[in-house]
Amino acid sequence: MDRVLYGSDATTAGGARAAERWAELRHRLPLTDAELQDIADNVAPYLR
C-alpha cells in the first residue's frame, strides 16, 4: 500500500466534488478503511 498514490483525471462535470469522487472510490474498491487511509495519506515524494 505504500506504493499506491491516489490520483484522478476525473472531470467535475455535473458538479461532482473531490469528496464525492473519493466516496465513490471507497464504495467501488474492496479495500479496508485502513488501506484506504494509507492511500489517502500517501504523498508523492517530490511534493514533500
C-alpha positions in Angstrom: 0.0 0.0 0.0 2.9 2.4 0.5 3.4 2.4 -3.3 -0.1 3.4 -4.2 -0.7 7.1 -4.8 -4.3 8.3 -5.4 -4.8 10.4 -8.4 -7.6 11.3 -10.7 -8.1 12.9 -14.0 -11.8 12.8 -13.5 -13.7 15.9 -14.5 -16.0 17.8 -12.3 -18.8 17.6 -14.8 -22.2 17.7 -13.2 -20.8 19.5 -10.2 -19.2 16.4 -8.6 -16.7 17.4 -5.9 -13.5 15.6 -4.9 -15.2 14.3 -1.7 -17.9 12.7 -3.8 -15.3 11.1 -6.1 -13.4 9.8 -3.1 -16.7 8.3 -1.6 -17.4 6.6 -5.0 -13.9 5.2 -5.0 -14.3 3.8 -1.5 -17.6 2.2 -2.5 -16.1 0.5 -5.6 -12.8 -0.8 -4.2 -12.7 -3.9 -1.9 -10.3 -2.3 0.5 -10.5 -1.9 4.2 -10.8 1.6 5.8 -7.2 1.3 7.0 -6.0 0.5 3.4 -7.9 3.5 2.0 -6.5 5.7 4.7 -3.0 4.6 3.8 -3.7 5.6 0.2 -5.2 8.9 1.2 -2.2 9.7 3.4 0.4 8.9 0.7 2.1 11.9 -0.8 4.4 11.9 -3.8 8.0 12.2 -2.7 8.5 15.3 -4.9 5.7 17.1 -3.0 7.1 16.7 0.4 
